[in-house]
Amino acid sequence: MTANFLPHYSFESVDEGIHAAIAHLDGNAICNSGMVDLGAGALVFDTSLTPATARILKGEAERRLGRPPTVAAVSHWHLDHSLGNQEFSSVPIWGTRRTREIILESRERWTVELSRGSIEKELRELEARRDQMRSEDARTDLGFMIQIDRAILSEIGQLRTTPPDHTFETRLTLPGTRGAELISLGRGHTEADAFLFLPHERVLFAGDLVVVGVQPSMGSGDPRHWLTELDEIERLRPERIVPGHGPVMGIDGLSEIRGYLSGVLEAAGRPPANPLPASIRRWEGSLSLDENLRFTREWLAAHEHHR
């Protein structure tokens, strides 16, 4: 597996005609993406946070695959994975039906939240909070949020939320000899995640169902079913997994995210004074962990209430 470096990304050749764009921790892309030669076209999976990084993906896909992208797909609606869609509006963009619905439902709110005034106000507040924090872990967590806001601010006025214009529910085989499949197992990280599986090469682009080295965001999904989805991913026996954040890994890496989710569920089901399980103590991002625990406690209370 080889890698080369460009602004915002390291690009890795995962297999012939299959490439991972690994987001630099200090860049504007935020999430990882994929580029795949489908045989009958060229796919970009997850279009990143900004138009500029999306254009880098388009250019690198054409350079590596020998043709410009002919199709795009997004794993879920979170903006770091889908705001770059606008740069792919001339080709079909695939996503789950629910992902399209959420982006359409959120457009009006995002127009306000992504305005210069809103972003600059949030940036000032985050920087003030960071300056008051004594915990280096919390400062790092806030620094990541600041990085996202600065990336958005760098292209303010050019951002246009663009939903997928082609949708599927559970499984879609993309045209071409590669046999690439978009698969959705329902509610996990978000209300309807999708991942990309290349069965012949046993390569899987997981979106944020799998992350490495950063706190996963749990506030949009179903933590128990997320674990079920990880079991289903393991049954596919992928040999290489490109996570939504972090380096390319093997199937053994699934144990890390599985342990984290199980640990948060365990901790959220006990009184807050109890020690945190070892499976989550070492993950960076104390503020994100606090938010995940808060969400999961509320989620467990709601689901116990409805049983």
C-alpha positions in Angstrom: 0.0 0.0 0.0 1.5 3.3 -1.1 0.7 6.8 0.0 1.3 10.3 -1.3 0.5 13.7 0.3 -1.4 16.7 -0.9 -3.0 19.6 1.1 -5.6 18.2 3.5 -5.1 14.5 2.5 -2.8 11.6 2.3 -3.8 9.3 -0.6 -3.2 5.6 -0.2 -3.6 2.9 -2.9 -5.5 0.1 -1.2 -5.8 -2.2 -4.2 -5.7 -1.8 -8.0 -8.2 0.9 -8.8 -9.1 1.5 -5.2 -7.8 4.5 -3.3 -8.3 6.0 0.2 -8.1 9.7 0.8 -7.1 10.0 4.5 -7.9 13.4 5.9 -5.0 15.2 7.6 -5.8 16.0 11.3 -5.0 19.7 10.7 -6.7 20.0 7.3 -10.1 21.1 6.0 -11.4 17.7 4.7 -12.1 16.4 8.2 -13.4 13.0 7.0 -11.8 10.2 4.9 -13.1 9.5 1.4 -12.7 6.8 -1.3 -12.0 6.7 -5.0 -12.9 3.5 -6.9 -12.6 2.4 -10.6 -16.0 0.7 -11.1 -15.1 -0.6 -14.6 -17.9 1.4 -16.1 -17.2 4.6 -14.3 -15.3 6.3 -11.4 -16.8 6.7 -7.9 -16.0 9.1 -5.1 -17.3 7.9 -1.7 -17.9 10.7 0.9 -17.4 14.1 -0.6 -15.8 15.9 2.4 -16.6 19.1 4.2 -15.7 21.9 1.8 -15.9 22.6 -1.9 -12.1 23.0 -2.1 -11.4 19.6 -0.6 -14.1 18.1 -2.8 -12.3 19.6 -5.8 -9.1 17.9 -4.7 -10.9 14.6 -4.6 -12.3 15.1 -8.1 -8.9 16.0 -9.5 -7.1 13.1 -7.7 -9.8 10.7 -8.8 -9.3 11.7 -12.4 -5.5 11.4 -12.1 -5.6 8.0 -10.4 -8.5 6.4 -12.2 -7.9 7.9 -15.6 -11.3 9.6 -15.9 -13.3 12.2 -14.0 -15.8 10.9 -11.4 -19.0 9.6 -13.0 -20.8 9.0 -9.7 -20.6 9.9 -6.1 -22.0 8.4 -2.9 -22.3 9.6 0.7 -22.3 7.4 3.9 -24.6 9.7 5.9 -25.8 13.3 6.3 -23.2 14.8 8.6 -21.7 17.8 6.9 -18.1 16.7 7.0 -19.1 13.8 4.8 -21.7 15.5 2.5 -21.2 19.3 2.2 -18.8 18.6 -0.7 -21.7 17.1 -2.7 -22.2 20.5 -4.5 -19.0 19.8 -6.4 -20.5 16.6 -7.7 -23.9 17.9 -8.7 -23.2 17.1 -12.4 -23.1 13.3 -11.7 -25.5 11.0 -9.9 -25.1 11.2 -6.1 -26.3 8.1 -4.2 -27.3 7.9 -0.5 -30.0 6.3 1.6 -33.5 7.7 1.2 -33.4 8.9 4.9 -30.1 10.7 4.3 -31.7 12.6 1.5 -34.7 13.5 3.6 -32.6 14.8 6.5 -30.5 17.0 4.3 -33.7 18.4 2.7 -35.3 18.9 6.1 -32.2 20.6 7.5 -31.5 23.0 4.6 -33.3 26.1 6.1 -31.6 25.6 9.5 -28.2 25.0 7.9 -28.5 28.2 5.9 -28.6 30.1 9.2 -26.0 28.0 10.9 -23.5 28.2 8.0 -23.8 32.0 7.7 -20.7 34.1 8.3 -22.2 35.7 11.4 -23.2 32.4 13.0 -19.9 30.7 12.3 -17.8 33.7 13.5 -19.9 33.9 16.7 -19.5 30.2 17.4 -15.8 30.4 16.6 -15.3 33.2 19.2 -17.2 31.2 21.8 -15.2 28.0 21.2 -11.9 29.8 21.3 -12.9 31.5 24.6 -13.9 28.1 26.0 -10.6 26.6 24.9 -8.6 29.3 26.5 -10.3 28.7 29.8 -9.8 24.9 29.8 -7.0 23.4 31.9 -7.4 19.9 30.6 -5.3 19.4 27.5 -7.7 16.7 26.4 -10.6 19.1 26.5 -8.5 21.8 24.7 -7.8 19.2 21.9 -11.5 18.4 21.7 -12.4 22.1 21.3 -9.6 22.5 18.9 -11.2 20.0 16.5 -14.5 21.9 16.6 -12.6 25.2 15.9 -10.8 23.5 13.0 -14.2 22.6 11.4 -15.5 26.1 11.9 -12.4 27.6 10.3 -12.7 25.2 7.4 -16.3 26.3 6.8 -15.4 30.0 7.3 -12.7 29.7 4.6 -15.4 29.1 2.0 -18.3 31.0 3.5 -20.8 32.2 0.9 -19.9 29.4 -1.5 -21.5 26.6 0.5 -24.7 24.9 -0.9 -26.2 21.9 0.8 -26.8 19.3 -1.9 -28.8 16.1 -1.0 -28.3 12.8 -2.9 -30.4 12.7 -6.0 -30.4 8.9 -6.2 -31.5 6.9 -3.2 -31.7 3.3 -2.1 -32.9 1.5 1.0 -30.8 -1.5 1.9 -28.5 -2.7 -0.9 -27.4 -1.4 -4.3 -24.9 -2.8 -6.7 -23.3 0.0 -8.7 -22.9 -0.4 -12.5 -19.6 -1.8 -13.7 -17.4 -4.9 -13.5 -16.1 -4.1 -10.0 -19.3 -5.4 -8.3 -19.2 -2.5 -5.8 -22.1 -2.5 -3.3 -23.6 0.3 -1.3 -25.1 -1.3 1.8 -27.3 0.1 4.5 -28.2 -1.8 7.7 -30.5 0.9 9.2 -29.9 3.1 12.2 -26.5 3.0 13.7 -24.2 6.0 13.7 -27.0 8.0 12.2 -30.6 7.3 11.1 -29.6 5.4 8.0 -25.9 4.9 7.4 -24.4 3.4 4.2 -21.1 1.8 3.6 -19.3 0.8 0.4 -18.1 -2.9 0.0 -16.0 -4.3 -2.7 -16.5 -8.0 -2.4 -13.8 -9.3 -4.7 -11.1 -7.3 -3.1 -12.7 -7.5 0.4 -12.3 -3.7 0.9 -14.8 -1.8 2.9 -15.3 2.0 3.2 -17.2 2.3 6.5 -18.1 5.9 6.9 -18.4 6.7 10.6 -19.7 3.3 11.5 -15.9 2.7 12.1 -13.5 5.4 13.4 -10.0 5.1 14.7 -8.3 7.3 17.3 -11.1 9.9 17.7 -14.4 9.9 19.6 -17.3 8.7 17.4 -20.3 10.9 17.4 -23.3 9.0 18.9 -26.0 11.6 19.1 -27.8 10.8 15.8 -28.1 7.0 16.0 -28.9 3.8 17.9 -25.9 2.5 19.9 -27.2 -1.0 20.3 -28.0 -1.4 16.6 -24.7 0.1 15.8 -23.1 -2.9 17.5 -25.3 -5.2 15.4 -24.1 -3.4 12.3 -20.5 -4.0 13.3 -21.3 -7.7 13.6 -22.7 -7.7 10.1 -19.7 -5.9 8.8 -17.5 -8.5 10.4 -19.5 -11.3 8.7 -18.6 -9.8 5.3 -14.9 -10.6 6.2 -13.3 -7.4 4.9 -9.5 -7.6 4.8 -9.0 -3.8 4.7 -11.4 -1.2 6.2 -11.2 2.5 5.5 -12.8 4.2 8.5 -14.6 7.5 8.4 -11.7 9.0 10.5 -8.3 7.5 11.1 -5.9 5.2 9.2 -6.8 2.2 7.1 -7.0 -1.0 9.2 -7.7 -4.7 9.1 -10.8 -6.5 10.4 -9.2 -6.7 13.9 -9.7 -3.0 14.2 -13.4 -3.5 14.6 -12.8 -4.6 18.2 -11.8 -1.0 19.1 -15.0 0.7 18.1 -17.1 -2.2 19.3 -15.4 -2.0 22.7 -16.0 1.8 22.8 -19.7 1.5 22.1 -20.1 -1.3 24.6 -18.2 0.7 27.2 -20.4 3.8 26.7 -23.6 1.7 27.0 -22.2 0.1 30.1 -21.2 3.4 31.7 -24.5 5.1 30.7 -26.5 2.3 32.4 -24.8 2.9 35.8 -24.8 5.9 38.2 -22.4 8.6 37.0 -20.2 8.2 40.0 -19.0 4.7 38.9 -15.6 4.5 37.3 -15.6 4.5 33.5 -14.8 1.2 31.8 -11.2 0.8 30.5 -12.5 0.4 26.9 -13.4 4.1 26.8 -11.1 5.8 29.3 -8.2 5.9 26.8 -10.1 7.5 23.9 -9.2 11.1 23.3 -11.8 13.8 23.5 -13.3 14.2 27.0 -16.0 16.7 25.9 -17.1 14.3 23.1 -17.2 11.5 25.6 -19.3 13.5 28.0 -21.7 14.3 25.2 -21.9 10.6 24.1 -22.6 9.5 27.7 -25.3 12.2 28.1 -27.0 11.1 24.8 -26.8 7.4 25.7 -28.3 7.9 29.1 -31.2 9.7 27.5 -31.4 7.0 24.8 -31.5 4.2 27.3 -34.1 5.9 29.5 -36.4 6.5 26.5 -36.0 2.9 25.3 -36.5 1.4 28.8 -39.6 3.6 29.1 -41.1 2.2 25.8 -40.4 -1.5 26.6 
